[in-house]
């Protein structure tokens, strides 16, 4: 996948309870999650300082939300970046718990 000509890989790391965005095998960003019943709580999203300013939080958050939708889960966006993303993208507003 690419973002502004940046190659990256997205994955769900169930052991660490986070969605990860990797660049050259380095975790450049992650979105922590906790499953509570039928709700995916998203408390924190981080893009490492050396990778900021490249638009990488968008695909990371979108990946987490798409995964929640695929599992039939509601989302509780405790992270302000996730809340802002949902506010700006109405196609995800139906996921909020």
N, C-alpha and C positions, 0 to 999 in steps of 0.2 A: 504494500500500500504506500501511497505517497501523500505528503502534505507540503505544499510549496517546494516541490522537487526534492523532498526529504524522504528517503526510503525508511520504512518502519514496519514492525510486526506487532500485532495486538494478540494478547493471550489472557486467559483467565487462570490465575494461580490460586487454586482452591486451598492449598496448604497454607498460604500466606493470607488468604481472604482478601485478595485484591486483583483488580484488572490491571494489566501492565502493558505499557508501550515500550518496545525495545528498538534501539538503534544499534546496529552492529553488535548484537548480543548484550548490550548494556541497557539496564532498565532506566529509561529516560524519564518516565513518569508512571504514576500509579494512582488508582482510585480504590480506596479501601471500601469494603462492604461487610455487612453482617446480615444474615438472613434471620428474620424474626417471623415465624409462621409463614404466611403468604406475602410477606413484604420484604423487599430488599432495601435495607437502610444504607445510604451512601454518605458517610460522615466526613470524608476527607479526600481531596484530590491534590496531587503534588506533581509538578514538572520540575525536575532538577534544574538548578540555576544555569548550568552550562547549556541547557536545551530550551530555555525560555525564549519567548518572542518568535517562535516558529509555528505557532498555531497548532501545537500538539495536544492541547487539552481537549479540543473539540472532538477529534476522532476517538480519544480515550473515553470521554463521557458518552459519546454516541454508542460506542461498543458496549459499555455497561448497560445503558438503557435498552439497547436492542436485545441484549441477553436476557434482561428482566422480562421484556415483552415475550420473547420466545418461550420462557418458562411459565408465562401466565402470572407473573408476580406484579404487585403494586410496588411503587418506589417511594421511599421517604427521603427526600433530598435535603439532608442536614448541611451538606457542603454548599456554600454560597455559589461556587462556580457551577455546580449541577443545577441549583435553583435558577440561576441566570440563564443557563442553557435551555432549560425547559420553558422558561418564560419567553425566550426568543424563538422557540421552535414549537409552535402549537401542536404539531403532530405527536409530540411526546406528553402533552398535558394530561391526557387520559390515564397515564401511568401513576400519577401522584396519589399517595395514600391519603 
